[in-house]
Amino acid sequence: MINFETFFKVSYGLYMVSSKFQDTKAGYIANTVFQVTANPPKFGISCNKDNFTSEIMKKSGAFAFSVLGEQASTGLIGDFGYRSGKEIDKFRGVNYFIGETGSPIVTDSCVAWFDCKITDTFDVGTHLLFIGEAIASDLINLDIKPLTYNYYREVMKGFSPKNAPTYVEKSQIKGEILQKVFENELWQCQLCHYTYESEKGDPISGIEPGTKFEDLPDDWTCPICGADKSLFERD
């Protein structure tokens, strides 16, 4: 029997993965970026076959990824993590440069970056596993800590989008974690599943603990994806 609470004990970081083919740029937020070998330095990433970026990476033969920091812009996470590049220009208003592979490398809210050429691709069912050799990398900001998936869940109250390898249906989460995560949370964003808890408020947006949802400012938006209050439903 699978206990899905165990899945949240596996450590992850959060990364901005990007690629470019001809004039088309694509990118998404990933938590499955891992080093495969040291010499030569290779990294693996997992991307859902339905993701627009997956198609661009197959065509370009390259990808880049940036390590997100704890103070990462929620608007950045919202656009790259929960919206499709087929519908919006995710890179509009975002600072980036073009790496040696031709991939756009995002520098906003990031700690470091890697530019990789794809050496192997494996079909693993719903996802494609891309292996890339790093041909360039550098540091961006040493003053901020890398954003971990645990911090994203526990502090920012964010959850994996449906195409993510770590996505788990709420109905499959049981026991104390279910109670801890959902019991006191009153209003949930229907776009990214962030849940506003009145007891804790929204420290990211400066909302004091104890503030009821109906007392939030009219211009308050989801701190994860930027959705307005109309997209929240009582949990």
C-alpha positions in Angstrom: 0.0 0.0 0.0 1.2 3.5 -0.9 1.2 6.1 1.9 1.4 9.4 0.0 2.5 11.3 3.1 5.9 9.6 2.6 6.3 11.4 -0.7 6.6 14.8 1.1 9.6 13.6 3.0 11.7 13.4 -0.2 13.8 16.6 -0.5 13.5 18.9 -3.6 14.6 22.3 -4.7 12.6 24.6 -7.0 14.0 25.6 -10.4 13.2 27.6 -13.5 13.8 25.4 -16.5 13.8 27.1 -19.9 14.5 26.4 -23.6 14.3 28.1 -27.0 13.7 26.9 -30.5 14.0 29.5 -33.3 11.9 32.5 -32.0 9.9 30.5 -29.5 10.9 30.6 -25.8 9.4 28.3 -23.2 9.9 27.6 -19.5 8.4 26.1 -16.4 8.9 25.6 -12.7 10.4 22.2 -11.8 11.3 20.4 -8.6 12.9 17.5 -10.3 16.3 18.7 -11.3 19.2 16.6 -10.1 22.9 16.0 -10.8 23.6 12.7 -12.6 27.3 12.7 -13.1 30.3 14.8 -12.1 32.7 14.4 -15.0 31.3 15.5 -17.3 28.7 17.4 -15.2 25.3 16.2 -16.2 21.8 17.0 -14.9 18.5 15.3 -15.3 15.1 17.0 -15.5 11.6 15.5 -15.7 9.0 17.3 -17.8 5.4 16.3 -18.5 4.8 15.4 -22.1 1.9 17.8 -22.2 4.1 20.8 -21.2 4.8 23.2 -24.0 8.5 23.4 -22.8 8.8 19.6 -23.4 8.1 20.1 -27.1 10.6 23.0 -27.3 13.4 21.1 -25.6 13.0 18.1 -28.0 13.4 20.5 -30.9 16.2 22.6 -29.6 18.3 19.8 -28.0 19.1 22.1 -25.0 17.8 23.5 -21.8 18.9 25.9 -19.0 17.8 26.0 -15.4 18.1 28.6 -12.7 18.0 27.9 -9.0 15.1 29.9 -7.4 15.7 31.7 -4.1 13.4 31.8 -1.1 12.3 35.3 -1.9 11.3 34.3 -5.4 8.6 36.5 -7.0 5.2 34.9 -6.6 4.2 36.4 -9.9 7.2 34.6 -11.5 6.1 31.3 -9.9 2.5 31.8 -10.9 3.3 32.5 -14.6 5.9 29.8 -15.1 4.3 27.2 -12.8 0.6 27.4 -13.5 0.2 29.0 -16.9 0.9 27.8 -20.4 3.4 29.4 -22.8 0.9 28.7 -25.5 -1.4 31.3 -23.9 0.9 34.0 -22.5 4.5 35.3 -23.0 6.0 34.1 -19.8 9.2 36.0 -20.5 7.6 39.5 -20.9 9.0 41.7 -18.1 11.4 39.0 -16.9 15.2 39.5 -16.8 17.0 36.9 -18.8 19.9 36.4 -21.2 20.6 33.9 -24.0 23.1 31.2 -23.1 25.6 29.4 -25.2 23.0 26.7 -26.1 20.5 29.4 -27.2 18.4 28.8 -24.2 17.0 31.8 -22.3 18.5 32.0 -18.8 16.3 33.7 -16.2 18.1 35.7 -13.5 15.2 37.2 -11.6 14.7 35.7 -8.1 17.5 33.2 -8.7 20.6 32.1 -7.0 22.6 30.4 -9.8 22.1 29.1 -13.4 23.2 26.2 -15.6 23.2 26.0 -19.4 22.9 22.4 -20.7 23.0 20.5 -24.0 20.7 17.5 -24.1 22.6 14.2 -24.5 19.9 11.6 -23.7 16.1 11.5 -23.5 14.1 8.8 -21.9 10.3 8.2 -22.1 9.1 7.4 -18.5 5.3 7.3 -19.2 3.6 10.6 -18.5 7.0 12.5 -18.5 10.2 12.7 -20.5 13.5 12.5 -18.6 16.0 14.8 -20.3 19.7 14.4 -19.5 21.8 17.4 -20.2 25.6 18.2 -20.0 26.3 21.5 -18.4 28.5 23.6 -20.6 28.3 26.8 -18.6 27.1 27.9 -15.2 27.5 30.9 -12.8 26.3 32.4 -9.5 23.7 35.2 -9.4 23.1 36.1 -5.8 24.8 34.5 -2.8 22.8 36.6 -0.3 19.6 34.5 -0.7 18.9 30.9 0.2 17.8 28.4 -2.5 14.1 27.8 -2.4 13.2 24.2 -1.3 9.9 22.4 -2.1 9.4 22.0 1.7 9.6 25.8 2.2 7.3 26.3 -0.7 4.7 24.0 0.8 5.1 24.9 4.5 5.7 28.6 4.4 4.4 29.8 1.0 1.5 27.2 1.1 2.0 26.3 -2.5 1.3 22.9 -4.1 2.5 21.1 -7.2 0.6 21.9 -10.4 -1.2 18.9 -12.0 1.6 18.2 -14.6 4.3 18.0 -12.0 5.9 14.7 -11.1 5.2 15.3 -7.4 1.5 16.1 -7.9 -0.8 14.2 -5.4 -4.6 14.4 -5.2 -5.8 15.8 -2.0 -8.0 12.8 -1.5 -4.9 10.6 -1.3 -3.3 12.6 1.5 -4.2 11.1 4.9 -3.5 11.4 8.6 -1.8 14.3 10.5 -0.4 15.9 7.4 -3.9 16.2 5.9 -5.2 17.7 9.1 -2.2 20.1 9.4 -2.4 21.3 5.8 -6.1 21.5 5.3 -8.1 21.6 8.6 -7.9 25.3 9.3 -7.4 26.7 5.8 -10.6 28.4 4.7 -10.3 29.7 1.1 -8.5 27.9 -1.8 -7.3 29.4 -5.1 -8.8 27.4 -7.9 -5.9 28.1 -10.1 -2.8 27.0 -8.1 -4.5 25.4 -5.0 -2.9 27.9 -2.6 -5.1 28.0 0.5 -5.5 31.2 2.6 -5.7 30.5 6.3 -7.1 33.4 8.4 -5.2 32.3 11.5 -1.9 32.9 9.7 -2.8 35.7 7.3 -0.5 36.2 4.3 3.0 37.3 5.5 4.2 37.4 1.9 1.7 40.2 1.1 1.9 41.8 4.6 -1.5 40.6 5.7 -1.6 40.2 9.5 -2.6 36.9 11.2 -6.3 36.8 12.1 -7.4 38.6 9.0 -10.6 37.1 7.6 -10.8 36.4 3.9 -13.7 38.8 3.5 -11.6 41.6 5.2 -8.7 41.3 2.7 -8.2 44.3 0.5 -10.1 44.3 -2.8 -6.8 44.4 -4.7 -5.3 41.4 -2.8 -4.2 38.6 -5.1 -3.0 35.0 -4.6 0.6 35.3 -3.4 1.5 32.3 -5.5 -0.1 32.7 -8.9 -1.5 36.3 -8.8 -5.2 35.2 -9.1 -7.7 37.7 -7.8 -10.1 37.0 -4.9 -12.9 35.9 -7.2 -11.0 32.7 -8.0 -11.0 31.6 -4.4 -13.6 29.2 -3.0 -14.4 28.2 0.6 -12.4 25.0 1.5 
